[in-house]
Amino acid sequence: MSWLFQNKIEPRCAYCVRSRSLNDDQVVCSKKGVMSCSSHCRAFKYDPLRRTPPRPAKAEFSSLKDEDFSL
């Protein structure tokens, strides 16, 4: 769970405490007004509950053979 609270998250208005979602591409900021989800300002404050982490990559097992699973 600690990966959700990384220190090196790229600042985005979509993850900010001060923003509210307007539509898929825009948010309403209490400091700046209507902003793009990908932009940010100096008042950015990270809210980890707003961020949806990327899905982990699916494992590709089609290239494995039965010999790979025997001892």
MMTF fields as JSON, N, C-alpha, C and O atoms, coordinates in Angstrom:
{
  "mmtfVersion": "1.0.0",
  "mmtfProducer": "UNKNOWN",
  "numBonds": 283,
  "numAtoms": 284,
  "numGroups": 71,
  "numChains": 1,
  "numModels": 1,
  "chainsPerModel": [1],
  "groupsPerChain": [71],
  "chainIdList": ["A"],
  "bondAtomList": [4, 2, 8, 6, 12, 10, 16, 14, 20, 18, 24, 22, 28, 26, 32, 30, 36, 34, 40, 38, 44, 42, 48, 46, 52, 50, 56, 54, 60, 58, 64, 62, 68, 66, 72, 70, 76, 74, 80, 78, 84, 82, 88, 86, 92, 90, 96, 94, 100, 98, 104, 102, 108, 106, 112, 110, 116, 114, 120, 118, 124, 122, 128, 126, 132, 130, 136, 134, 140, 138, 144, 142, 148, 146, 152, 150, 156, 154, 160, 158, 164, 162, 168, 166, 172, 170, 176, 174, 180, 178, 184, 182, 188, 186, 192, 190, 196, 194, 200, 198, 204, 202, 208, 206, 212, 210, 216, 214, 220, 218, 224, 222, 228, 226, 232, 230, 236, 234, 240, 238, 244, 242, 248, 246, 252, 250, 256, 254, 260, 258, 264, 262, 268, 266, 272, 270, 276, 274, 280, 278],
  "bondOrderList": [1, 1, 1, 1, 1, 1, 1, 1, 1, 1, 1, 1, 1, 1, 1, 1, 1, 1, 1, 1, 1, 1, 1, 1, 1, 1, 1, 1, 1, 1, 1, 1, 1, 1, 1, 1, 1, 1, 1, 1, 1, 1, 1, 1, 1, 1, 1, 1, 1, 1, 1, 1, 1, 1, 1, 1, 1, 1, 1, 1, 1, 1, 1, 1, 1, 1, 1, 1, 1, 1],
  "groupList": [{"groupName": "MET", "atomNameList": ["N", "CA", "C", "O"], "elementList": ["N", "C", "C", "O"], "formalChargeList": [0, 0, 0, 0], "bondAtomList": [1, 0, 2, 1, 3, 2], "bondOrderList": [1, 1, 2], "singleLetterCode": "M", "chemCompType": "L-PEPTIDE LINKING"}, {"groupName": "SER", "atomNameList": ["N", "CA", "C", "O"], "elementList": ["N", "C", "C", "O"], "formalChargeList": [0, 0, 0, 0], "bondAtomList": [1, 0, 2, 1, 3, 2], "bondOrderList": [1, 1, 2], "singleLetterCode": "S", "chemCompType": "L-PEPTIDE LINKING"}, {"groupName": "TRP", "atomNameList": ["N", "CA", "C", "O"], "elementList": ["N", "C", "C", "O"], "formalChargeList": [0, 0, 0, 0], "bondAtomList": [1, 0, 2, 1, 3, 2], "bondOrderList": [1, 1, 2], "singleLetterCode": "W", "chemCompType": "L-PEPTIDE LINKING"}, {"groupName": "LEU", "atomNameList": ["N", "CA", "C", "O"], "elementList": ["N", "C", "C", "O"], "formalChargeList": [0, 0, 0, 0], "bondAtomList": [1, 0, 2, 1, 3, 2], "bondOrderList": [1, 1, 2], "singleLetterCode": "L", "chemCompType": "L-PEPTIDE LINKING"}, {"groupName": "PHE", "atomNameList": ["N", "CA", "C", "O"], "elementList": ["N", "C", "C", "O"], "formalChargeList": [0, 0, 0, 0], "bondAtomList": [1, 0, 2, 1, 3, 2], "bondOrderList": [1, 1, 2], "singleLetterCode": "F", "chemCompType": "L-PEPTIDE LINKING"}, {"groupName": "GLN", "atomNameList": ["N", "CA", "C", "O"], "elementList": ["N", "C", "C", "O"], "formalChargeList": [0, 0, 0, 0], "bondAtomList": [1, 0, 2, 1, 3, 2], "bondOrderList": [1, 1, 2], "singleLetterCode": "Q", "chemCompType": "L-PEPTIDE LINKING"}, {"groupName": "ASN", "atomNameList": ["N", "CA", "C", "O"], "elementList": ["N", "C", "C", "O"], "formalChargeList": [0, 0, 0, 0], "bondAtomList": [1, 0, 2, 1, 3, 2], "bondOrderList": [1, 1, 2], "singleLetterCode": "N", "chemCompType": "L-PEPTIDE LINKING"}, {"groupName": "LYS", "atomNameList": ["N", "CA", "C", "O"], "elementList": ["N", "C", "C", "O"], "formalChargeList": [0, 0, 0, 0], "bondAtomList": [1, 0, 2, 1, 3, 2], "bondOrderList": [1, 1, 2], "singleLetterCode": "K", "chemCompType": "L-PEPTIDE LINKING"}, {"groupName": "ILE", "atomNameList": ["N", "CA", "C", "O"], "elementList": ["N", "C", "C", "O"], "formalChargeList": [0, 0, 0, 0], "bondAtomList": [1, 0, 2, 1, 3, 2], "bondOrderList": [1, 1, 2], "singleLetterCode": "I", "chemCompType": "L-PEPTIDE LINKING"}, {"groupName": "GLU", "atomNameList": ["N", "CA", "C", "O"], "elementList": ["N", "C", "C", "O"], "formalChargeList": [0, 0, 0, 0], "bondAtomList": [1, 0, 2, 1, 3, 2], "bondOrderList": [1, 1, 2], "singleLetterCode": "E", "chemCompType": "L-PEPTIDE LINKING"}, {"groupName": "PRO", "atomNameList": ["N", "CA", "C", "O"], "elementList": ["N", "C", "C", "O"], "formalChargeList": [0, 0, 0, 0], "bondAtomList": [1, 0, 2, 1, 3, 2], "bondOrderList": [1, 1, 2], "singleLetterCode": "P", "chemCompType": "L-PEPTIDE LINKING"}, {"groupName": "ARG", "atomNameList": ["N", "CA", "C", "O"], "elementList": ["N", "C", "C", "O"], "formalChargeList": [0, 0, 0, 0], "bondAtomList": [1, 0, 2, 1, 3, 2], "bondOrderList": [1, 1, 2], "singleLetterCode": "R", "chemCompType": "L-PEPTIDE LINKING"}, {"groupName": "CYS", "atomNameList": ["N", "CA", "C", "O"], "elementList": ["N", "C", "C", "O"], "formalChargeList": [0, 0, 0, 0], "bondAtomList": [1, 0, 2, 1, 3, 2], "bondOrderList": [1, 1, 2], "singleLetterCode": "C", "chemCompType": "L-PEPTIDE LINKING"}, {"groupName": "ALA", "atomNameList": ["N", "CA", "C", "O"], "elementList": ["N", "C", "C", "O"], "formalChargeList": [0, 0, 0, 0], "bondAtomList": [1, 0, 2, 1, 3, 2], "bondOrderList": [1, 1, 2], "singleLetterCode": "A", "chemCompType": "L-PEPTIDE LINKING"}, {"groupName": "TYR", "atomNameList": ["N", "CA", "C", "O"], "elementList": ["N", "C", "C", "O"], "formalChargeList": [0, 0, 0, 0], "bondAtomList": [1, 0, 2, 1, 3, 2], "bondOrderList": [1, 1, 2], "singleLetterCode": "Y", "chemCompType": "L-PEPTIDE LINKING"}, {"groupName": "VAL", "atomNameList": ["N", "CA", "C", "O"], "elementList": ["N", "C", "C", "O"], "formalChargeList": [0, 0, 0, 0], "bondAtomList": [1, 0, 2, 1, 3, 2], "bondOrderList": [1, 1, 2], "singleLetterCode": "V", "chemCompType": "L-PEPTIDE LINKING"}, {"groupName": "ASP", "atomNameList": ["N", "CA", "C", "O"], "elementList": ["N", "C", "C", "O"], "formalChargeList": [0, 0, 0, 0], "bondAtomList": [1, 0, 2, 1, 3, 2], "bondOrderList": [1, 1, 2], "singleLetterCode": "D", "chemCompType": "L-PEPTIDE LINKING"}, {"groupName": "GLY", "atomNameList": ["N", "CA", "C", "O"], "elementList": ["N", "C", "C", "O"], "formalChargeList": [0, 0, 0, 0], "bondAtomList": [1, 0, 2, 1, 3, 2], "bondOrderList": [1, 1, 2], "singleLetterCode": "G", "chemCompType": "PEPTIDE LINKING"}, {"groupName": "HIS", "atomNameList": ["N", "CA", "C", "O"], "elementList": ["N", "C", "C", "O"], "formalChargeList": [0, 0, 0, 0], "bondAtomList": [1, 0, 2, 1, 3, 2], "bondOrderList": [1, 1, 2], "singleLetterCode": "H", "chemCompType": "L-PEPTIDE LINKING"}, {"groupName": "THR", "atomNameList": ["N", "CA", "C", "O"], "elementList": ["N", "C", "C", "O"], "formalChargeList": [0, 0, 0, 0], "bondAtomList": [1, 0, 2, 1, 3, 2], "bondOrderList": [1, 1, 2], "singleLetterCode": "T", "chemCompType": "L-PEPTIDE LINKING"}],
  "groupTypeList": [0, 1, 2, 3, 4, 5, 6, 7, 8, 9, 10, 11, 12, 13, 14, 12, 15, 11, 1, 11, 1, 3, 6, 16, 16, 5, 15, 15, 12, 1, 7, 7, 17, 15, 0, 1, 12, 1, 1, 18, 12, 11, 13, 4, 7, 14, 16, 10, 3, 11, 11, 19, 10, 10, 11, 10, 13, 7, 13, 9, 4, 1, 1, 3, 7, 16, 9, 16, 4, 1, 3],
  "groupIdList": [1, 2, 3, 4, 5, 6, 7, 8, 9, 10, 11, 12, 13, 14, 15, 16, 17, 18, 19, 20, 21, 22, 23, 24, 25, 26, 27, 28, 29, 30, 31, 32, 33, 34, 35, 36, 37, 38, 39, 40, 41, 42, 43, 44, 45, 46, 47, 48, 49, 50, 51, 52, 53, 54, 55, 56, 57, 58, 59, 60, 61, 62, 63, 64, 65, 66, 67, 68, 69, 70, 71],
  "secStructList": [7, 4, 4, 4, 4, 7, 1, 7, 7, 7, 7, 7, 4, 4, 4, 5, 6, 6, 3, 3, 3, 7, 1, 1, 1, 3, 3, 3, 3, 6, 6, 6, 3, 3, 3, 3, 6, 6, 7, 7, 7, 6, 6, 7, 7, 5, 7, 4, 4, 4, 7, 7, 7, 7, 7, 7, 7, 7, 7, 7, 7, 6, 6, 7, 7, 4, 4, 4, 4, 7, 7],
  "xCoordList": [0.811, 0.0, 0.863, 0.374, 2.128, 2.993, 3.251, 3.632, 3.053, 3.267, 2.224, 2.441, 1.105, 0.101, 0.56, 0.154, 1.408, 1.824, 3.254, 3.997, 3.659, 5.005, 5.235, 4.293, 6.478, 6.828, 7.005, 6.965, 7.196, 7.509, 6.343, 6.541, 5.162, 3.987, 4.02, 4.235, 3.807, 3.762, 2.531, 1.418, 2.712, 1.556, 0.568, 0.957, -0.686, -1.78, -2.993, -3.226, -3.751, -4.969, -5.949, -6.732, -5.915, -6.822, -6.58, -7.499, -5.353, -5.006, -5.003, -4.625, -5.401, -5.28, -6.48, -7.611, -6.219, -7.261, -8.21, -9.399, -7.69, -8.465, -9.31, -9.989, -9.288, -10.023, -11.261, -11.325, -12.227, -13.445, -13.62, -13.422, -13.985, -14.121, -15.283, -16.39, -15.012, -16.04, -16.503, -17.703, -15.557, -15.799, -14.518, -13.659, -14.364, -13.194, -11.893, -10.831, -11.948, -10.735, -10.514, -9.443, -11.483, -11.362, -11.789, -12.616, -11.188, -11.545, -11.782, -11.332, -12.486, -12.683, -11.807, -11.987, -10.856, -9.922, -10.42, -10.912, -10.293, -10.732, -9.815, -10.21, -8.6, -7.652, -7.657, -7.627, -7.695, -7.512, -8.749, -8.729, -9.815, -11.007, -10.947, -10.454, -11.439, -11.47, -10.067, -9.444, -9.58, -8.232, -8.291, -9.249, -7.262, -7.113, -6.701, -6.017, -7.104, -6.752, -5.248, -4.731, -4.544, -3.114, -2.259, -1.05, -2.832, -2.037, -1.937, -2.546, -1.172, -1.05, -0.577, -0.095, -0.716, -0.259, 0.557, 0.76, 1.017, 1.833, 1.033, 1.62, -0.273, -1.12, -1.442, -2.283, -0.799, -1.068, -0.829, 0.207, -1.806, -1.687, -2.233, -3.413, -1.372, -1.689, -2.722, -2.614, -3.725, -4.72, -4.633, -5.096, -4.055, -3.841, -5.128, -5.1, -6.244, -7.494, -8.092, -8.995, -7.625, -8.122, -7.404, -7.901, -6.25, -5.436, -5.824, -5.922, -6.042, -6.285, -4.995, -4.606, -4.313, -3.038, -3.226, -4.283, -2.204, -2.317, -2.432, -1.895, -3.123, -3.287, -1.955, -1.201, -1.657, -0.418, -0.474, -1.543, 0.688, 0.762, 0.352, 0.659, -0.348, -0.754, 0.454, 1.282, 0.541, 1.622, 1.347, 0.212, 2.384, 2.271, 2.837, 4.05, 1.952, 2.362, 2.354, 2.69, 1.986, 1.879, 3.235, 3.301, 4.306, 5.627, 6.277, 7.334, 5.666, 6.228, 5.83, 4.77, 6.703, 6.469, 6.31, 6.563, 5.894, 5.728, 7.062, 7.085, 8.176, 9.486, 9.853, 10.645, 9.303, 9.593, 9.008, 9.443, 8.027, 7.373, 7.792, 7.228, 8.747, 9.203, 10.535, 11.335, 10.749, 11.999, 13.017, 14.124],
  "yCoordList": [-1.185, 0.0, 1.261, 2.343, 1.133, 2.308, 2.915, 4.082, 2.156, 2.699, 3.745, 4.54, 3.763, 4.809, 6.171, 7.205, 6.167, 7.397, 7.768, 8.213, 7.596, 7.944, 9.44, 10.228, 9.827, 11.238, 11.86, 13.084, 11.061, 11.577, 11.433, 10.993, 11.787, 11.788, 13.07, 14.156, 12.937, 14.124, 14.95, 14.424, 16.244, 17.059, 17.245, 17.598, 17.012, 17.205, 17.708, 17.324, 18.553, 19.071, 17.947, 18.07, 16.871, 15.755, 15.114, 14.512, 15.225, 14.626, 15.644, 15.294, 16.863, 17.933, 17.971, 17.689, 18.317, 18.452, 19.599, 19.539, 20.628, 21.844, 21.781, 22.755, 20.671, 20.592, 19.713, 18.812, 19.99, 19.18, 18.878, 19.757, 17.662, 17.24, 17.949, 18.016, 18.476, 19.125, 18.171, 17.972, 17.587, 16.524, 15.7, 15.81, 14.884, 14.01, 14.776, 14.281, 15.969, 16.718, 17.967, 18.568, 18.381, 19.626, 19.464, 18.62, 20.313, 20.378, 21.834, 22.747, 22.04, 23.385, 23.494, 22.76, 24.421, 24.641, 25.785, 26.79, 25.636, 26.704, 27.923, 29.013, 27.758, 28.862, 29.487, 30.71, 28.654, 29.126, 29.065, 29.632, 28.408, 28.281, 27.029, 25.994, 27.105, 25.949, 25.711, 26.61, 24.479, 24.095, 22.737, 21.982, 22.439, 21.124, 20.119, 20.485, 18.876, 17.843, 17.604, 17.233, 17.81, 17.527, 18.701, 18.535, 19.872, 21.021, 21.044, 20.216, 21.986, 22.171, 23.586, 24.285, 24.005, 25.332, 25.207, 24.102, 26.317, 26.306, 25.889, 25.486, 25.98, 25.616, 24.123, 23.695, 23.322, 21.891, 21.206, 21.397, 20.409, 19.593, 18.216, 18.067, 17.214, 15.853, 15.183, 15.221, 14.567, 13.759, 12.344, 12.113, 11.388, 10.047, 9.3, 8.364, 9.685, 8.985, 9.379, 8.695, 10.445, 10.858, 10.154, 10.131, 9.587, 8.975, 7.517, 6.76, 7.132, 5.734, 5.171, 5.552, 4.271, 3.753, 2.953, 2.36, 2.935, 2.155, 0.671, 0.187, -0.037, -1.476, -2.175, -1.777, -3.213, -3.95, -4.685, -5.074, -4.861, -5.541, -6.999, -7.638, -7.52, -8.921, -9.797, -9.468, -10.903, -11.852, -12.611, -13.0, -12.812, -13.523, -14.926, -15.107, -15.915, -17.296, -18.135, -19.318, -17.574, -18.369, -18.844, -19.851, -18.152, -18.55, -19.632, -20.15, -19.985, -20.999, -22.393, -22.599, -23.338, -24.737, -25.562, -25.071, -26.809, -27.704, -27.953, -28.16, -27.937, -28.155, -27.039, -27.259, -25.88, -24.743, -24.962, -24.322, -25.859, -26.073, -27.384, -27.75, -28.069, -29.334, -29.121, -28.264, -29.939, -29.847, -30.817, -30.865],
  "zCoordList": [0.0, 0.0, 0.0, -0.325, 0.358, 0.426, -0.947, -1.037, -2.012, -3.361, -3.718, -4.633, -3.021, -3.26, -2.756, -3.287, -1.729, -1.07, -1.414, -0.539, -2.666, -3.096, -2.986, -3.069, -2.8, -2.726, -4.101, -4.224, -5.126, -6.454, -7.423, -8.555, -7.013, -7.878, -8.699, -8.16, -10.0, -10.862, -10.5, -10.502, -10.188, -9.791, -10.937, -12.05, -10.665, -11.62, -10.865, -9.719, -11.499, -10.869, -10.54, -9.598, -11.291, -11.053, -9.688, -9.133, -9.12, -7.835, -6.696, -5.578, -6.936, -5.951, -4.999, -5.396, -3.759, -2.744, -3.09, -2.78, -3.723, -3.988, -5.255, -5.581, -5.972, -7.24, -7.12, -6.284, -7.96, -8.101, -9.579, -10.417, -9.905, -11.29, -11.973, -11.438, -13.164, -13.963, -15.061, -15.252, -15.774, -16.755, -16.854, -15.979, -17.888, -18.003, -18.2, -17.823, -18.78, -19.112, -18.282, -18.372, -17.477, -16.74, -15.282, -14.939, -14.434, -13.024, -12.644, -13.337, -11.548, -11.013, -9.774, -8.802, -9.822, -8.726, -7.854, -8.367, -6.533, -5.646, -5.718, -5.303, -6.237, -6.363, -7.761, -7.892, -8.805, -10.175, -11.063, -12.155, -10.646, -11.474, -12.334, -11.884, -13.556, -14.459, -15.004, -15.569, -14.824, -15.258, -15.943, -15.772, -16.717, -17.333, -16.254, -15.299, -16.398, -15.417, -15.347, -14.293, -16.451, -16.488, -16.031, -15.871, -15.816, -15.379, -13.856, -13.178, -13.323, -11.879, -11.587, -12.479, -10.333, -9.922, -8.638, -8.137, -8.113, -6.901, -5.668, -4.664, -5.728, -4.594, -4.575, -3.785, -5.42, -5.51, -4.164, -3.527, -3.751, -2.545, -2.875, -3.193, -2.798, -3.229, -2.325, -1.1, -2.955, -2.262, -2.83, -3.947, -2.097, -2.635, -2.968, -3.768, -2.381, -2.663, -4.009, -4.49, -4.627, -5.94, -7.082, -8.208, -6.802, -7.852, -8.04, -7.074, -9.289, -9.627, -10.196, -11.3, -9.48, -9.967, -11.253, -11.47, -12.104, -13.341, -13.039, -12.042, -13.892, -13.707, -13.949, -14.838, -13.167, -13.393, -14.736, -15.205, -15.331, -16.623, -16.469, -15.463, -17.479, -17.457, -17.756, -18.605, -17.054, -17.294, -18.587, -18.862, -19.363, -20.641, -20.455, -20.355, -20.41, -20.179, -21.453, -21.398, -22.576, -23.804, -24.314, -25.02, -23.978, -24.471, -23.602, -23.963, -22.463, -21.581, -22.033, -22.624, -21.742, -22.111, -20.85, -19.75, -20.995, -19.851, -19.146, -17.933, -19.887, -19.288, -18.312, -17.396, -18.492, -17.606, -16.204, -15.246, -16.082, -14.814, -14.129, -13.098, -14.683, -14.08, -13.375, -13.751, -12.327, -11.57, -12.048, -11.513]
}
